Amino acid sequence: MLETPTCYTLAVGAAEGETELNAFDNALLQAGIGNVNLVKVSSILPPKAAFCPEVALPTGALVPTAYASISGSTPGERLAAAVGVGLSRDGFGVIMEFHGHCGKGEAEQRVEEMLQAAFAQRRMPLMEMRIRAVEHTVGRLGAVVAAVVLWYDGVSEGRP
């Protein structure tokens, strides 16, 4: 059984590449999460998980991550991705992700609306939100990624 993560960070990246997959990989590298194995998770932030501005992830680690990404190959098209974490009074959280053909501001707004709806559905007060977004105008082949990376206090490069 996997242990419950104790901290989280928000990461974003945008890049071009020779193929759409290379563009996605380059966006992951720009976001600082390109040398790990992302394990896609859904929308719940573990209770009392602390925000960490950055985490040092061991190369090749299996990293629980909620993320949104989009790639495109039409020169001049805009791509955006956003993630957000909403927190309740007791530290329980909800994660929302969005990607689309729009700008950063619209992506942030969509995530904020989804967080508000998620807390309303749960009949819980939304006490705090953290949202990060990124946008990119495609040159040839581009991609964006926005991620909530879940990790463990005291676990970093070279330390189990």
C-alpha positions, -999 to 999 in steps of 0.1 A, spaced: 0 0 0 12 35 -9 17 59 20 -5 90 20 15 120 7 22 147 33 30 177 11 22 191 -23 34 216 -49 20 231 -80 41 229 -112 36 243 -147 55 241 -180 52 249 -217 74 239 -245 79 230 -282 91 197 -295 98 176 -326 67 156 -320 37 163 -297 50 137 -272 84 154 -272 67 187 -266 48 172 -237 80 157 -223 98 191 -227 69 208 -209 73 183 -180 110 190 -179 103 228 -178 78 221 -149 105 202 -130 87 169 -132 102 154 -164 125 128 -148 100 110 -127 71 86 -134 38 104 -130 10 83 -114 -22 101 -123 -45 106 -94 -79 121 -92 -91 151 -71 -85 147 -34 -57 164 -15 -49 143 16 -59 160 49 -32 181 64 -9 179 34 14 209 36 21 232 7 58 231 -3 70 257 -28 91 230 -44 100 194 -38 132 175 -49 119 144 -66 143 114 -69 149 104 -105 126 77 -116 103 79 -86 66 70 -88 50 104 -81 12 108 -74 1 137 -96 -31 153 -107 -25 171 -139 -39 187 -171 -21 189 -204 -28 197 -240 -7 197 -271 -12 212 -305 3 215 -339 -14 245 -355 10 275 -355 -4 304 -336 -30 285 -316 -31 292 -278 -29 264 -253 -35 267 -216 -35 244 -186 -43 251 -150 -46 233 -117 -59 244 -84 -62 232 -48 -90 242 -26 -87 238 12 -113 234 39 -110 245 75 -95 211 86 -69 209 58 -89 185 36 -86 195 0 -100 192 -35 -79 194 -67 -92 205 -100 -76 206 -134 -84 223 -168 -68 224 -202 -81 241 -234 -75 264 -264 -76 296 -244 -54 320 -224 -40 316 -189 -66 339 -173 -95 318 -187 -79 286 -175 -74 300 -140 -111 312 -139 -124 278 -150 -104 260 -122 -116 286 -96 -152 279 -107 -147 241 -105 -132 244 -70 -162 265 -58 -186 240 -73 -168 211 -57 -169 226 -22 -206 237 -27 -214 201 -36 -197 188 -4 -214 216 17 -180 226 30 -166 261 33 -138 269 8 -112 286 30 -82 289 6 -73 284 -30 -40 279 -48 -41 281 -85 -13 279 -112 -17 282 -149 4 284 -180 -2 293 -216 17 288 -248 13 300 -284 23 271 -307 52 276 -330 52 242 -347 44 216 -321 37 228 -286 24 215 -252 15 228 -218 11 210 -185 -1 221 -151 3 197 -121 -4 192 -84 25 170 -73 19 150 -41 50 140 -22 64 132 13 81 155 38 118 147 42 120 126 10 142 141 -17 169 133 -42 192 106 -28 172 100 4 146 73 7 
